[in-house]
Amino acid sequence: MHELQELYRKQITELAEISVKCGRLGFVASHGGNLSMKAVPGIILITPTKVAKETIGFEDICIVDEDGKTIFASPGRKPTGETPMHTFIYRKRPDLKSLVHAHPPVLTGFAIAGDNVLERPILPEPCIELGPILSIPYAEPISQALANCFESVLPLSNAWLMKNHGITIGSDQGVARTLGLLQMAEAMAQSAVVARQCGGIKEISREEVENLSRVLAIRNLPCPGDPRRKHTLASLYFKGEK
């Protein structure tokens, strides 16, 4: 075992296990999607390219530095081609400790349709734990151009819908927590589809979104988005609205 594998054994094990779970949930198919987690500042554990997530094991996880340079990879393994996206997000949002990029069917349907309803406050738990799911334009996969598309929205949420592509979600905890947030987002998307079939989506009012700040305080949770920006939930959801 490489010394870095030994040093970060616990985190590598978590990332491998959650990658498998992501595949088994049907959130990715074939070689799609990628997951990463900071081991310590400047050291990022990341899934390999061209390996199905449900087959990933301990030996498959790669290690890169904050610039995306490979520090360790087992023979025959290379970090995902989306490494520039992951390192870009971590540089812009140093509070985040893990990222999951995936293609859950319902969320990806919203991304294909260009439907922005998930930017609105429709369920309290996602409001509190994710913030608005903001959209970014389409760009070529595994490109720096795709990474750059995130820049304007990174401070304003912890979840980003990628047009005609999928979703990326981050958290300030381990990757198990981030996958849980992805499950929450996919469930909200499913509920939105059903709500439309049942007569339409009714948003939570601005007053009630403002009241959710009390829930954040009681649960000792940070407001979604970059903590350096001093956001409130209402300012995230109703920016520029009277």
N, C-alpha and C positions, 0 to 999 in steps of 0.2 A: 504493500500500500504506500502510495506517495505521502510524503510528510504533510502536505496540505490537505489531503483526504483525511488523514488522521486528525489533524488539527480541527477541521470543520466537519467531523463525522456526523454530528447531530444535525446540523443544518442541511448537509448533503442528503442525508437520509430523509428528512422532511420534504425536500424539494423533489426527490425521486418518487416518494409515495404520493404526493399531491399531483404530480404529473400523471401518474397512473390513474388516479381518481378523476382527474379532468377528462382523460380519454374515455373512461368508463361511463361518465355522465353524458357522453355524447356532445361535449362542448367543443371538441376538435375531431377531425377525421384525417386518416392517412398521416402525413407528416406535418399537418397544419398546427398552428399555434406555438407559443413559447412561454416559458415561465422563468422567473429569476428571483433571487433573494440576496440581499447583502449579508455576507458573513460577518464582516466588520467594515467600517468606513474604508472605501477604496478597494475592497475585495468583493466581487460579485460572482455568485454561483448561478449558472445558467444552463438551460437545456441545450442539447446538441442539435445540429441540423440533420435533416433526413432520417429521423428516428421517430416512429409512432409513439405517442405519449403513453399509451397503455402498456408499452413494452419497456419503458425506461427503468433502468436499475441504477444502483449506487455508482457503478463504474462509468456510466454514461455522462454524468454531470460534469460540465466543464467549469473552469475558473478563469475569470478575466479581471483586469484592473479597471479603474474608473474610465479609462479611455478606450476600453474594448480590446486591449491587447491580451492575447491568450497567455495565461500564466501556467495553466495545466490543462491537458486534455489526454484522455487515454488513447492508445493507438487506434487509429481509424475513426476518431471522433473529432469534430470541430464545433465551436459554438454556433448557435443559430445565426442565420443571416440577418435576423432582426436585432442583433446585438447593438447596432447604432441607435435604434429606437430606445432600447432599455437604458443604455448609458446616458443618452440625451435627457431622458426623463429624470433619472437619478441626479444628474447635475443640476437640473432646473428645480427639482423638488427634493432637496436633501433630507427632508423629514420622512420620505417614503422608504420602506425597507424591503418591499417585495412587489412584484408586478406579475399579472397574468394577462396574456393576450390570447384570445380564443375566438371561436366562431359559433357560439350557441345559436341554434336555429331561429328562435324568435327574435332575439336581439339583432341578429344578422339580417333578418327580414326587415326590421325597422331601418337598418343601415342601408339596405338596398333601395328601400322605398324613399329614403330621404325624409322620413317622418321624424319630426322633432318633439313629439309629445312627451318623451321621457326627459326632456329638459324642464318640464313643468312639475309642480308639487302635486303628486297624485296619491302617494302613500307615505305615512309618517316615518316608518323605519328607514326606507331608502333615503328620504330627505335628511335624516339625522346622520346616517352612516356613510352615504355616498355623495350626497349633494346632487345637483342636476347632472344628468348624463349628457354631456356636451358633445356636439358633432365636430368632426374635422373633415376636410375635403379628401377626396381620393388622391392617392399618390402611389407611385410604383412600390410594390413590396420590396423589402430588404434594401431600401435606399435611404440615403441621408435626407432626401426630399421628404420622405414619409415622416422621419423623425422631426424635421423642422415644422411640419404641419401642426404639431402639438403645442408649439411655444405659446401662442396667445391664450389657449384654454387651460394650460396646466395649472395656473394659480387658482382657478375658479371651481375646481371639482376634484374628485378622486376617481372619476369614471369617464371614459371618452369613447364615443361611438365613431367608428372609422367607416366613412362612406364606401359602400360596395365592398366591404372587407370584413369587419368584425368589431370587436370591442377590446379595449385595454382598461384594466382596473388596477389601482395601487392601494396599498395600505401602509400604516406605520408599524405593522406587526409582521409576523411570519407569513409564509405563502399559504398556509392552511387557512388563515383568516381571510386572505385575499380571495381565495377560491370560494369561501363562504359568501363573501360580498358579491361575487359573480353569480352565485346561485340566487341570491336575493334579487339581483338586477334581472335575471332571466325570468324569475317568477313574476316580477312586476310587469315585464313586457307581456307575459302570457295573460295576466289580469287585465292589462290595457286592451288587448285584443278582444277578450270576453266582454269587457265593459262597452266597447263599441257595438258589439252584437246585441247588447241588452239596452241600448238607448243612448249611449254616449258617455264620454269621460267627464266627470265632474272634478274639478281641481279643489285642493285644500285652499282656503282663503288666506290672504296675506296675514290677517290677524292671527289665524291659527298657526301659520308658519312661524310668526314671531313668537308665539307661545311655546313652540317646540324648542326654543333656546333654553327654556327652563328644564326640559328633559335632558338636553345635553349637559347642563350643569349638574343635575341630580345624578346622572350616570357617569359623570366625570369624563366625558368624551370631548375631543377637540371638534371644532367646527370643520366640516369638509373644506378642502382647498388648502392653499399654502398658508401655514400658520403665521408666516411673517406679514401677511396682508391684513390681518385684523378684520376678517369678514364676519358677517352674521348670516344666518340662514336666509333671512328676508332679502339681504343685499345680493346674495347669490341667485335667488330665484326671481327677484323683481328689479334687477338692475335697470335703471333708466325708466322704470314705470312709476307713474304717479299713484 
